[in-house]
Amino acid sequence: MPESQHTVVVMTRVGCSACERAEQDVERICAELGVPWSTADVDTDPEWRAEYGDRVPVILVDGAEHGYWSVDEERLRAALRA
C-alpha cells in the first residue's frame, strides 16, 4: 500500500472522555490506512482554545476541520482514501 499523503490531528483536552473515544477511533482507522496522526491539546494555545475549545474533540485532516464531537468513521475513511 502506498504511503498516505494525509495527516490527521485530534484537537483534544485533558480529562475529556469524548476526546479519548475519538483518539481511539482515529488511532484504529489511521493504523488500518497507514495515515500518520497526532493529538494537540487546545488548552496549550489561546488561539486553539478560542477556535476549538467548545467543540472538542475536533478532527483535522490535512490542517482543515473535518468534524467535531465524535468521529464519523465512514466520512473519515473516505477523506483519507481521496
PLY file of the C-alpha trace (Angstrom):
ply
format ascii 1.0
element vertex 82
property float x
property float y
property float z
element edge 81
property int vertex1
property int vertex2
end_header
0.00 0.00 0.00
1.45 3.44 -0.88
2.34 5.80 1.93
-0.51 8.18 2.74
-0.12 11.84 1.89
-2.68 12.79 4.55
-2.25 13.76 8.19
-4.82 13.76 10.95
-4.77 15.79 14.16
-7.22 15.35 17.01
-7.67 18.61 18.90
-8.27 17.44 22.45
-8.04 18.40 26.12
-7.10 16.63 29.32
-9.99 14.86 31.06
-12.28 14.80 28.01
-13.89 11.36 27.69
-15.25 12.15 24.21
-11.70 13.09 23.20
-10.40 9.75 24.43
-13.01 7.89 22.36
-12.18 9.99 19.28
-8.46 9.32 19.75
-9.11 5.58 19.91
-11.23 5.69 16.75
-8.69 7.82 14.86
-5.81 5.61 16.02
-7.58 2.47 14.75
-8.66 3.97 11.41
-5.32 5.63 10.71
-3.41 2.45 11.59
-5.51 0.48 9.12
-4.97 3.06 6.37
-1.31 3.89 7.12
-2.06 7.54 7.90
0.02 9.45 10.46
-1.93 11.13 13.23
-1.31 13.09 16.39
-3.09 14.99 19.12
-2.88 18.61 20.19
-4.21 19.98 23.49
-6.39 23.01 22.77
-5.64 24.43 26.21
-1.93 24.90 25.37
-2.63 27.68 22.86
-5.07 30.59 23.31
-5.92 30.63 19.59
-6.71 26.91 19.58
-8.80 27.30 22.74
-10.77 30.13 21.13
-11.24 28.23 17.85
-11.88 24.68 19.06
-12.38 24.80 22.83
-16.16 24.47 22.89
-16.25 21.68 20.30
-13.50 19.23 21.33
-12.66 16.76 20.09
-12.13 18.38 16.70
-10.70 16.24 13.89
-8.42 18.00 11.40
-7.47 16.34 8.12
-4.55 17.96 6.34
-4.98 21.04 8.53
-8.66 21.58 7.69
-11.52 20.95 10.09
-13.16 17.65 9.24
-15.55 17.16 12.15
-16.08 17.54 15.87
-17.55 15.90 18.99
-17.20 12.40 17.50
-15.60 10.55 14.60
-17.78 9.85 11.57
-15.85 6.74 10.60
-17.23 6.34 7.08
-16.63 10.01 6.25
-13.11 9.98 7.72
-12.16 6.84 5.81
-13.45 8.41 2.58
-11.43 11.58 3.16
-8.26 9.60 3.86
-8.65 7.47 0.74
-9.01 10.52 -1.52
0 1
1 2
2 3
3 4
4 5
5 6
6 7
7 8
8 9
9 10
10 11
11 12
12 13
13 14
14 15
15 16
16 17
17 18
18 19
19 20
20 21
21 22
22 23
23 24
24 25
25 26
26 27
27 28
28 29
29 30
30 31
31 32
32 33
33 34
34 35
35 36
36 37
37 38
38 39
39 40
40 41
41 42
42 43
43 44
44 45
45 46
46 47
47 48
48 49
49 50
50 51
51 52
52 53
53 54
54 55
55 56
56 57
57 58
58 59
59 60
60 61
61 62
62 63
63 64
64 65
65 66
66 67
67 68
68 69
69 70
70 71
71 72
72 73
73 74
74 75
75 76
76 77
77 78
78 79
79 80
80 81
